[in-house]
Amino acid sequence: MMDLAPPRTTKAIIDGALCAAASGETNEVRSPIDGLVFAELPRCGAEDLDRAVRGARTAFEDRRWQGMTPKARKKIMSAWAELVEAEFDELCALQSRDMGMPITMARNLEMANALDALRWYAEVCDKLYEEMVTLEDNVTALIQRTPLGVVGAILPWNAPAMIGAWKVGPALAAGNCVVLKPAEEASMVWLRLGELALQAGVPAGVLQVVPGRGSVIGSGLSRHMDVDALTFTGSGPVGRQIMAAAADSNLKRVSLELGGKSANIVMADAPDLTMAADVQVGFMFSNQGQVCEAPSRLLVQREIAEDFLAEVAARAAALRIGNPLDERTDMGPIVSAAQREAVVAHIDLAEADGGELILDGRAMPVPAEGYYLGASVIRVDDPHVHIAQEEVFGPVLTAIAFDTVDEAISIANATRYGLGAGLWSDSMDTIMYATRRLVAGNINVNGGSGPAVELPFGGFKESGFGRDRSLHAVDKFSDTKNIILRSKR
């Protein structure tokens, strides 16, 4: 078990300084591990947000960041990444304490991908080229990429370091200034990352971290007339509020990565059913199922359904539930008591709707303190029932049998979401046929891979729009202008 030192940073970061809220109010930080308070954070309000946005606007207008040479910005972002790597283990432990992520996941996925993204976008800084077009013999046009200005970033609580890096990295690489609002349930890691950015040389005002309530800070960013763009990862209802607020204010650019109800299709000719069961359980129940792209609908071809579901249930039942700071833990606590209650309510409703509980997480032995819940596997016949349509955001897997690939595609697409999908088949014809028809932004075939900063990430339909990661993410934080030059000769 890792040694638990007090958090290094418990202040907001506004205009280059660590500070308390103007009101002096604070929020207790309770760890989901045991429900005990381990820190207090400033409860920032409208005055703090306005000060942060003013600082960001001043930093943008005086060009202290966008006016740097690309190589200078690259050097600072690279130095930031080095400082993050130096505190890597401490940041991982902080993340586990704050929101319950198992330490192995914090190390191997969350912080590893955050660090990778910071390094990757540091390298992007001096590789963003402009275009030149000849219109006439003596008329040349420059298509210039320009940053948008002040970017608001609102983060989720389930993987804040990684998802935040996917937003802050390209925004800074493009020359913007960022006001970041961490989730109320998981603010700690970005307060420290923001302080490390200052230590690395990111100028005052270029990156601000303002913790507080979503109804105050998040809503304020959405409606602020001096915020030029807003990027959000979170729930659909909040995404709708953000779009409405952007329309009611200054028509700021908005990108949204929202919910998911990803389908994992396992054909009878899957090349490795053992691997398919391992990946299904590993992906679905990682971070206690609190993953937007989690394969929460398992679609299995009927001829192998009984045996495959038994394998999946056996693996899920064997997951070790406990303190996330223990290296042996597979599943830590749900992020909060309220979220745990919401997940249990979904299971209760699925049972009332006639779902077959192959594995009941409510009956699993769990630690007495904290917000723990075991894995559930629920088989349903009707793909339109509540549990097969609604995002649970917890350790609940819905299983559905199908007969043909066309039926599987139809079931997979029959939700309002379109974030992720999986497919297991040994037939290239089936793979090409299905992947062209599946409505999802990320499709893993025969295992695929974990998150890759090189690939754009986002969804279709009510999973949102805009893409995190890759060079495509830079596009949502920049725009183009034409400069048309006519020579005398």
N, C-alpha and C positions, 0 to 999 in steps of 0.2 A: 504494500500500500504506500502511495506517495505521501511525502511530508506536506502538510498543509500550512503554508505561510500566509499571513494576511495579504489581501490583494494590494498591489502596489499603487494602483490608480483608482480613486473613487471620486473623482471630480469631473465636471464637464470640461470640454476643451473648446473655448470660444476665443477667437481672434488671437490665437497663439498662446493663451494662458490657461492653466488649470484653475477652475473656479467653482464655487458653490452657486446654487440658484440664487437669483436676485432676491427671492422671497425668503431664503434661508430654509425652505422646506426640504425634507428628504423622504425617500422611500426605503423601507427595509428590503434587503435582498435575502430571501429565504431559499436555502438549497433544497431541491426536491429529494435529495438523498435522505434527509432526516427532518425536514421542515423547520430547521433552526436558522436563525439570522446569522449571516457571516459577513455582512457589509451593509453600509448605508450609502445611497446615491442621491445626488441632488435631484429634486423634482423640478425640473426646469419648466418655465412658463412662457407666455407670449413675449414678455420683455427680453428674456434670454434668447429666444428664437430670433427676434428682430435684431438683436445685437450681433448674433452669429451671421445672419444674412447680410447685414450691413458690412460686417468685416469681410465676408466673402466677396461682396460686390466691389468693395474698395480694392481688395487684392486682385480681382480680375481687371478692373479698370486701370489700375496703375501698372499692370502687366508684369508684376513681380514673378509670376509663374509662366504665363503664356509667352512673355517676352524673353524668357531664358532661351539659350540655345537648346535644341533637342538633346544634345549630348549632356548638357548640364542637368536637365530634368532626369535623364536616364541614370546619371551618376547618383543623384539623390534617391531615386526610387530603388536603385540597386542597394544603396547603403541601408535603406529602410528594411529591405528584405534580409540583409545580413543581421540587423539587430533583432528581427523577428526570429531568425534561426538561432541566435544566441540564447533566446529565452523560450525556445520551442517547447521544452517539457513543462515549464511553468505555465505557459499559455494553454497547453493541453489540459493540465490539471484544473486551471481556472474555468475552462469551458465545462468540464465534467461537474465541478461543484455548482456551477451556475444553472445549468439546464439538464443535467443528468446523463449526458452522452457518455457511453462507455469509453474509458481512457484509450483503449486500443483503436476505437473509431476516431476519437479526437486526434490521435497521433497519426494514424495511417490514411485517414481520409480528410477530415475537416481541416486541421492545421497544415497538413502536407499539401493539400490543394490550394489553400490560401497562400501559402508561401510560393508555390509554383506560379500562381496567378500574378503575384506581385513581381516576381522575377520576369515573367513572360511580358507583362505590360511595360516594365522598365525597358526591355529590349525594343518594344514597339515605338518608343518615343522618337527615335531618330530614323525610323523606317516608314514614316507616313509621308508619301510623296504627293506632289501636286501635278496637274496635267496641263499640257500646252497644246493648243489647237491652232492651226493655220486656217484662217477664214478667207483671206485674199492674199495676193502676193505681198502686200504691205500692211496686212491686218492680222495680228496675232492675239489670241485670247488665252489668258491664264485662268484655269479653273482651280480656285484656291480653297483649301479646306480650312474652316475656321471653327474654333470652339464656340459652344452656345452661350457660356457665361457661368451662372450659378446653378449648380445641379443639386437637387434634393434627393437623398437616397434613404428609403425607409426599409429597414431590414426585418426579416423574420427571426423567430427564436430558435428554429430547429438546427440551423447550420450557419450561424451569423458570420463567423470568420471567413469561411469559404465564399459564401454568397456575397458578403460585403466586398471581398477582394475582387470578385467578378464585376462589381459595379464601380468601385472606387478606382481600380486599376485603369480601365479604359477611359474613364472620365478625366483622370489626371494626365494620362498619356496624350489626350487630345488637347490639353491646355486649360481645362475648366477648373473652377473652384467648387468644392463639395461641402454641403452641410448634411451630415449623416445623423439619422435618428435610429438608434438601436432599439430592438424590441424590449418592452418592459420586463419580459421574463428572462432576457439574456442580454444584458447591457455590458457586462464586465469586460469581455474580451476586446471589444472595440474601443473602450476607454483606454486600455493599455496599448492597443495597436496605434491609436491616434497619438498617444504620447511618444511612442517610438518613432512615429513619422516626424514629429517636431525635432526629436533628437537627431534624426538623420539629415535634417536640413530643409524639410518641407517648410516654406515660408509661412509666417503667421497669416491666418485667414484663408489659406488654401484648402485646409481640411479641418472642419469643425465637427465635433461629436457632441450632440445635445440629447441627453437622456430625458425621458419624461413620458407622460401619458400620450397614447395615440390620439385621443380626442383633443389634445392641446397641441403637441409638437407635430404629429403627423398631419393632422387637419390643417394646422397653421402653415406647414410647408406646402400643402396642396393648394391653399388659397392665397399664398403670398404673391403679391404683385411683382416682387423683385426676384423671384425664382424662375429660371428660364426653362428648366426641364426637371422631371421627377421620375425616378425609377423605383419600383416597388415590387417586393416579393411577399406574398401573403394570401389572405383569403379573398374570395370573389366578392363578397359584400363590401369589404373595405376598398377593393379595386374599383368598384362602381362609384363609391363615394369620392375617390380620388379623381376619377374622370369627370364627374359632375363639378367638383370644385375647380378643376383646371379650366373647364368650360366657363364657369361663372366668374373666374378671375381674369387671367391674362392669356388664356389659351396656351399655357405652357405645354411643352412636349411631354408626353407620358408614355412610359413602357411598363408593362405589367407581366409578372410571372405569377400565375395564380394556382388554383387547385388542380388536382389530377385524380383519376380513377383508372390507373393504367392496367391494361390487360396483358397477361403473359400466356401466350398460346402454345400448348405442348401437343404436337402431332404424334401419332403412334410411331412414326418413323424417325423420331428424334434421335440424333446420333449417339447421345449419351444421357440416358434417363437419370442415372445417378447424379451426374453433374447438374442436370436440370433441376432436380430436387434440392440439391445443395444451394444452387444459385437462387432459386425461388425463396427458400427460407432465409438465406443470408441477406438478400436484398430486402425482402419484405419486413423482416423483424429487426433490421439494423436501426439503431436510434429509436427503438421501441415502436417502429412503424411510423415515426414522425418524419416522414420524407415525402415530399410532394410527388415524386415520380415512383414511389413504392409500387411494386406489382401487386396491388391489392385485390385484383380479380384474376384468379387462376382458371384458365379455360383449358380443359383436358379432353382429348378425343376419347369418346365413350369406351372404346375397346380396351383402353389402358387406365381408365379413370379410377377404378377401385384400388388397384395396386399402387398407382402413383400417389393418390391422396393419402393412402396409408403411410407411404414413405415420407411424404411431406409432414404429416401430423407427427410421426415418430421423431423426426428431426426437430420440429418446433417444440415438442414436449421436452426434449433434452437440453434446450437452451438454458444456460445458467443465469438465474435472476439474482441480482444483488447490487452491492455498492459499486457504482461505476468506476471508482478509483482502483478497484481490484482488477488486476490484469486478467483474471480468469472469468470475469463477468461478460456475458453475452448481451444481456438486457438490463439496463438500469431503470430508474424510475421515470414515469411520465413527468412532463415538465412542471405540472402544477396539480393541485387537488381538483380544481375546476375542470381541467382537461381530462383527468382520469374519470371523473364523473360523467363527462360527455361521452367518452369512449364506452363506458359500461352501459350507458343509455342506448347506444347503437346496438350493442350485443343483446340487450333485453328486447328491443324492438325486433331484431332479426329472429329471435326465438319465438316471439309472438306471431310473426309472419309465417311461421312454419319452417324456418331454417333448421337444418340438422347440425347440431354442434358436435363435430368430429373431435374438437379439442376446445375446452372451455377455460379461457384464461382467468375467469372470475374465481375458479376453484383451485387455482395454482397456489402452492405455498410461497409466500413472499415475505420479505422483512416486515416487521411490525411497524416500524417508523418509516415515513416517507410515502411516496405516491406510486407504488409499484403495482404492476398488473402483468399477468402471464399472457402468452400468445394464444389466440383463438383461431380456429379454422372452422368455417361455417359453410356447409354445402346447401345450395339452393337450386331449385328447378327453373324458377322464373327469373330471367336476367333483368327484369324491370322492378323487382322489389327494392325497398329502401336500401338495404345493406349492399346491394349490387350497383347502386347508382350514386350514393352519397359518399363524399370523402370523409372517412372516419378520423384519419390522422392519428392512428394508434395501432397497436399490434393485433389487427383483425384482418384475416384473409378470407375472402369469399371465393368459393370454388363452384364452377359450373361445367357440366359435361356438354359436349357437342358432337355432332356426327361428321360434318363436312367442313372443309376449309372456308367455304362461302358462309356457312352458318357462324363459324368462329369470327370471321371478319365483321359480319353483321352485328354480332353481340358486342365485339370489341368497340365498334364505332357508335353503338347505341347509348352513349352518355353525352352529357353536355360538355365534357372535357376532351382534350386532345393533347396531352402532354407527352406521355411515354407509352411504349408497348414493347413486348418481347415475343419472339417466335423461335420455336425449336422444331427443326425439320432437316432431314438429310437430302431433300429434293430441292435442287436449284430452281426448278420450275415453280414449286410451291413458294419458295422464298421470294422470287421476283414477283410472282402474282400477288402474294399477300402484302408485301411491303409497299407496293405501289398503291394499294387500296386502303391500308390502315391510315387513319387520320390521327397522326401523332408526330410531334416534333423530334422525337428521339426513339429509334427502334433498335433494340439489341437482338441480334440473331445468333442463336446457339451460344449465348453467354455474353457476347459483345464486350464491353469494357466499362470501367467506372468513369467518373467525370474526367473530361479532358479539356483543358483550357483552349486547345486548338480548335475545338468544335463549337459552333453556335448552339445555345441551349434556350429553348422556349417552346411554346405550344400553339395549338390551334383552338378555335372555338372559345369556350369560356375558361380555357387555361391561360388566356391572355395573348399578348402580342409584343413584338420586340424580342431581341435576342441578347442574352448574356453570353460572355465568353467569345473568344476568337476575335479576328479583326472586324467582324460584323458588328460587334458591340461598340466599336469606336464610332460607327456611323450614327448611332442614336445620340451621341454626345457631341456631334459636330455637324456642320452644314457646309454647303459650297457657295461661293460667290464667283461671278465672272468678272474678270478685269480685261477689258478689250483695248488693245493698244494699236493705234494707227501711226505708222512711221511716215516721214515726209517723202521718202523715196520708194 
